[in-house]
Amino acid sequence: MKLYHALRNAASFRTFFDFGERDVAHWFPGHMAKGLKQMRATMKNVDCIIEIHDARIPFSGRNPLFQESLDVRPHLLVLNKVDLADLSTKQRMVKELERSGVKNILFTDSLKQRDDNIKKLVPMVTEMINNKPRFNREESTSYCLMVIGVPNVGKSSLINALRRTYLKKGRASRVGGEPGITKAVLTRIQVCDRPIMHLLDTPGVLPPKIESVETGLKLALCGTILDHLVGEDVMADYLLYSLNRLQKFSYVERYGLGDPSDNIEHVLKGIAVKLGKTQRVKAITGIGNITVRIPNYTAAAYDFIRAFRRGELGQVLLD
């Protein structure tokens, strides 16, 4: 019945998002530029490129600056965080990626203690390397892979997952929920002993110019751009627009809203009330100054966005 009411209300939802005059800040800090330069300099010692991206945005935000590197080495695209993504159109997604030239794709959840797809990575990479010339590394019996991707897509988590799987060892790379944790190309990290395989962790590198405001919002929602550069108010509004467009209405029950809504102020007010997020302000009235409590919209937006990132609003495909 709740779904019926939600779908009935869908007719009044927005069919497009008004970006107005907004512009997404270009986030290309010094460590990103330095990291990209280091990555290019290290390429001669690399047998294969592993590009990691967020499965919720398989097309948006993939850095075109990587392309020149990808063209000269075997390339595996790892779509990570599959536990958060709606993969009901997985086959169509794969075909679209293949049309763009991506031939080798692996879906993973690198935070999962046991992910069967992680076990497929080493055999896939080994076969890819053996089917291509290795240039100056032809005589080497070990393999060196470079892990690349935009910030906060799980590069370090993948390295740690491979070490758990093949070496039965713990964390070698620092991980975090905010972009920019890895700031330098690290020394080689061994992830497998049969065959001997090392990975180079790298800092997340965004394009110096994000192609559109919408792409920037998708990247921001997935945590690859620092929130304050975009604004949590517009991020929350775009998230609401996306969830309604995809008919993902679990936010209604989570926050006790009664019905879906396309009005972000109404939704944030409901979230603030549900969570007890209010703030005291002074109001001037005819009888003098009084203190009243109003919803804390910023705190509500913060919770809304993070609930999405944790998968608590359902599995979503933003692209």
LINPENOR-V249948 format. One record per residue. N is the residue number from 1. PSI is psi in degrees with one decimal (none if undefined). NEAR is the number of other ideal C-beta (glycine too) atoms within 8 Angstrom. Layout:
# LINPENOR-V249948
n->(N N)
psi->(PSI PSI)
near->(NEAR NEAR)
This chain:
# LINPENOR-V249948
n->(1 2 3 4 5 6 7 8 9 10 11 12 13 14 15 16 17 18 19 20 21 22 23 24 25 26 27 28 29 30 31 32 33 34 35 36 37 38 39 40 41 42 43 44 45 46 47 48 49 50 51 52 53 54 55 56 57 58 59 60 61 62 63 64 65 66 67 68 69 70 71 72 73 74 75 76 77 78 79 80 81 82 83 84 85 86 87 88 89 90 91 92 93 94 95 96 97 98 99 100 101 102 103 104 105 106 107 108 109 110 111 112 113 114 115 116 117 118 119 120 121 122 123 124 125 126 127 128 129 130 131 132 133 134 135 136 137 138 139 140 141 142 143 144 145 146 147 148 149 150 151 152 153 154 155 156 157 158 159 160 161 162 163 164 165 166 167 168 169 170 171 172 173 174 175 176 177 178 179 180 181 182 183 184 185 186 187 188 189 190 191 192 193 194 195 196 197 198 199 200 201 202 203 204 205 206 207 208 209 210 211 212 213 214 215 216 217 218 219 220 221 222 223 224 225 226 227 228 229 230 231 232 233 234 235 236 237 238 239 240 241 242 243 244 245 246 247 248 249 250 251 252 253 254 255 256 257 258 259 260 261 262 263 264 265 266 267 268 269 270 271 272 273 274 275 276 277 278 279 280 281 282 283 284 285 286 287 288 289 290 291 292 293 294 295 296 297 298 299 300 301 302 303 304 305 306 307 308 309 310 311 312 313 314 315 316 317 318 319)
psi->(-41.7 -41.5 -39.0 -47.7 -38.0 -45.3 -34.3 -36.6 -14.6 -24.6 -25.8 -0.2 156.7 140.1 -10.0 159.6 127.6 105.5 -14.1 -135.1 17.6 152.4 139.1 129.4 140.0 115.2 97.7 68.1 168.1 -38.6 -24.7 -46.9 -42.2 -42.0 -41.9 -39.7 -42.9 -40.1 -43.1 -39.5 -27.5 -8.5 -31.2 -20.8 10.1 134.5 -26.7 145.8 126.8 111.0 123.3 135.7 161.1 125.8 -17.7 -19.7 65.6 -19.0 -41.7 133.3 2.1 127.5 115.7 -19.4 -21.6 -19.6 -40.2 -30.0 -40.5 -28.3 -17.6 1.7 151.7 143.5 127.3 124.3 117.4 117.0 105.8 171.8 39.8 -20.7 -18.0 -8.8 144.8 109.3 25.8 -22.3 33.7 -44.9 -40.6 -39.4 -46.5 -42.6 -39.8 -40.3 -39.4 -37.2 -28.2 4.5 3.0 113.0 -27.9 115.5 137.7 130.7 130.2 161.6 88.6 -11.7 -14.9 134.9 -37.2 106.0 114.1 -30.3 -27.9 -35.6 -20.3 -16.4 -49.6 -48.3 -39.6 -48.2 -42.3 -44.9 -41.4 -43.0 -43.2 -19.1 4.6 153.4 142.5 5.0 -123.4 -2.2 18.0 -36.1 -10.7 137.3 -4.7 162.3 143.1 123.5 147.3 129.7 121.7 164.0 168.9 168.1 148.0 34.9 -4.5 24.9 -52.1 -35.8 -37.4 -43.4 -45.5 -37.3 -39.7 -38.7 -39.5 -42.5 -44.9 -26.3 -7.3 35.7 164.7 -157.7 133.4 -19.8 138.5 138.2 160.3 164.4 0.1 149.7 148.6 15.4 -47.6 119.3 2.3 155.1 119.0 168.1 164.6 138.8 121.0 134.4 -9.8 147.4 -13.1 91.5 166.7 121.4 130.4 149.2 145.6 117.6 146.6 158.7 150.8 133.1 116.7 158.3 143.5 -22.8 117.3 134.2 -29.3 161.6 -39.9 -42.7 -41.6 -38.8 -38.7 -44.1 -42.3 -43.1 -33.5 4.7 19.4 -10.4 139.1 132.9 -42.4 -18.4 -23.3 -41.8 118.6 -21.9 -48.4 -32.7 -43.2 -39.4 -42.0 -35.4 -44.8 -45.8 -43.9 -44.1 -43.1 -41.4 -35.6 1.7 41.3 95.4 18.1 -18.0 -26.6 -50.0 -39.8 -40.3 7.8 46.1 -13.3 -61.8 157.3 155.2 150.6 4.5 108.5 -34.0 -41.1 -43.6 -46.2 -34.0 -44.1 -39.5 -43.7 -42.2 -44.2 -40.3 -4.4 28.3 90.5 163.4 147.6 131.9 154.6 134.2 140.0 122.6 177.8 -20.7 10.3 -172.9 132.8 156.8 127.3 160.0 131.5 157.2 142.1 92.9 -34.7 -44.6 -37.4 -43.1 -40.4 -46.8 -40.8 -48.2 -43.6 -30.2 -39.3 -46.3 -29.5 -1.5 13.2 -4.6 16.9 169.0 129.7 142.2 110.7 -26.9 none)
near->(4 8 7 7 9 13 8 7 10 10 5 5 11 9 4 4 8 5 7 4 4 7 5 13 7 7 8 8 7 5 10 12 9 9 14 10 8 11 14 8 6 11 11 6 6 12 10 14 14 14 13 12 15 14 14 12 13 12 7 10 14 9 11 6 9 12 7 7 12 10 6 6 12 12 11 15 11 14 14 15 12 11 9 10 13 9 11 5 8 8 6 7 11 9 8 9 12 10 6 6 5 9 6 10 12 12 10 15 10 12 7 8 4 4 11 6 10 12 8 9 14 13 7 11 15 10 8 12 12 6 6 8 4 9 6 5 9 7 4 7 5 8 13 13 14 14 13 14 13 13 13 14 14 15 15 12 12 16 15 14 14 14 15 11 8 12 10 4 6 6 7 8 13 7 9 6 5 8 10 12 10 13 7 9 10 10 3 8 13 10 12 11 7 5 10 10 14 12 14 14 12 15 12 15 15 15 10 6 5 11 5 6 9 9 12 12 13 13 15 14 14 13 11 14 15 9 10 6 10 14 8 12 10 10 15 14 10 12 12 14 12 11 14 14 9 9 8 10 12 9 15 12 8 9 11 7 10 4 8 12 9 9 6 9 7 8 14 14 11 12 13 15 9 8 10 6 11 10 8 7 8 8 8 5 7 2 4 5 7 8 8 8 7 7 11 10 11 8 10 16 13 9 11 15 14 8 11 13 11 6 9 7 11 8 9 14 14 10 8)
